[in-house]
Amino acid sequence: MEITDVRVSLRDEDKLKAFVTVTFDDCFVVRGVKVIAGHQGLFVAMPSRRKADGEFQDVAHPIHQGMRDRLEKAVLAAYHLAAEEHSLDSTAG
């Protein structure tokens, strides 16, 4: 399975830095991936829903560590590129 597209929607919030949509094999889309600023830097959070007991459960997530690593690398690279482009756009005046 290949990651064929990553689209980033930046957010200007304290912890939530972006919503991300990831396309796999040009035929399957996962929306609601998030880039979060945590205590140890940025991390990728998979789409989740709140259960009746208040806990959150991932709706979609990688099963194997190798795929999780590839997904996180692709999402964070796209996030950094979008943030850099946004920074350049806002200084262009």
C-alpha positions in Angstrom: 0.0 0.0 0.0 1.4 3.3 -1.0 0.6 6.8 0.2 -0.3 8.7 -3.0 -1.4 12.0 -1.6 -1.3 14.0 1.6 -3.3 17.2 1.9 -2.8 19.5 4.9 -5.2 22.1 6.3 -3.3 24.2 8.8 -4.8 25.3 12.1 -3.6 28.2 14.3 -4.5 26.6 17.6 -2.4 25.9 20.7 -2.2 22.1 20.3 -4.0 21.3 17.0 -1.6 22.3 14.2 -3.3 20.7 11.2 -6.0 18.4 9.9 -4.7 16.0 7.2 -6.3 13.9 4.5 -4.3 10.9 3.3 -4.9 9.0 0.1 -3.7 5.4 -0.3 -3.1 3.8 -3.8 -5.1 6.6 -5.4 -8.3 4.9 -4.3 -8.8 5.0 -0.5 -9.0 8.2 1.6 -8.6 8.7 5.3 -9.8 12.1 6.6 -9.4 13.5 10.1 -5.7 12.7 10.7 -4.3 15.4 13.0 -0.9 17.0 13.7 -0.7 17.7 17.4 1.9 19.7 19.3 2.7 17.6 22.4 5.2 17.9 25.2 7.9 16.1 23.2 7.2 17.8 19.8 4.8 17.1 17.0 3.0 13.9 16.6 0.3 12.4 14.3 -3.0 11.4 15.8 -5.3 9.1 13.8 -9.0 9.8 13.3 -11.0 8.9 16.4 -14.4 9.0 18.0 -15.5 9.4 21.6 -17.1 6.2 23.0 -19.9 6.3 25.5 -17.5 6.0 28.4 -15.6 9.1 27.3 -12.6 7.3 26.0 -11.4 7.9 22.4 -11.0 5.0 20.0 -9.2 5.2 16.6 -11.5 4.8 13.7 -8.6 4.0 11.3 -5.0 3.2 12.1 -2.0 1.3 10.8 -1.6 -2.2 12.1 2.1 -2.6 11.6 4.8 -0.3 13.0 6.5 0.0 9.5 3.3 1.5 8.0 2.8 3.8 11.0 6.4 5.1 10.5 5.8 5.7 6.8 2.5 7.4 7.5 3.9 9.7 10.2 6.9 10.6 8.1 4.7 11.5 5.1 2.2 13.5 7.2 4.9 15.4 9.1 6.8 16.2 5.9 3.7 17.5 4.2 2.8 19.5 7.4 6.3 21.1 7.5 6.1 22.0 3.8 2.6 23.5 4.2 3.8 25.5 7.3 6.8 26.8 5.4 4.7 27.8 2.4 2.2 29.5 4.7 5.0 31.4 6.4 6.5 32.5 3.1 3.0 33.6 1.9 2.3 35.7 5.0 5.7 37.5 4.7 5.3 38.2 1.0 2.9 41.1 1.9 
